[in-house]
Amino acid sequence: MVGSSDMSRMGKRDSSGMGKRDSSGMGHHDMAQDGGDAAAIHASNVADMTKLKSASGSSFDTLYVSTQLKGHQTVLSKLNSYNVSNSSLQSIVSSMKESVQQHLDALRKLQTQATSSTGKSKVNH
């Protein structure tokens, strides 16, 4: 949880003097970059959803696992790129990384099972 001393520092320069920080502990430059990335990720997600709507059966299963792998890899990459200075937020980001990694491991297991059962990869990533 963000303490009162953290709240009083919101909107002030960080200790390096490099720029303002928001309540997330990320600099405004980081947030601006995330905004551009978020738009690209959203566009990719919309395209993936369109493909999923038209798929069925094993094609849907294959595409679903593939899109989930891609999405979770993107999230993990973003989490790994964050330089969070607030210790409470560091703990949250660390927990999120562990959860996303567990999901990736489960998806890769599904992908391996699909490959083993057919002798060829049914899931692309």
FENRASUL-V110979 format. One line per field, one symbol per residue. ss: DSSP state (h for helix, s for strand, l for the rest). psi: psi as a letter, one per 30 degrees, with the letter a starting at -180 (. if undefined). Layout:
ss = ???
psi = ???
This chain:
ss = lllhhhhhhlllsllllllsslllllshhhhhhhhhhhhhhhhhhhhhhhhhhhllhhhhhhhhhhhhhhhhhhhhhhhhhlllllhhhhhhhhhhhhhhhhhhhhhhhhhhhhhhhhlllllll
psi = kkleeeeffkflklffgfllkaffgkleeeeeeeeeeeeeeeeeeeeeeeeeefllbfeeeeeeeeeeeeeeeeeeeeeffkikfkeeeeeeeeeeeeeeeeeeeeeeeeeeeeeeffflkfkk.
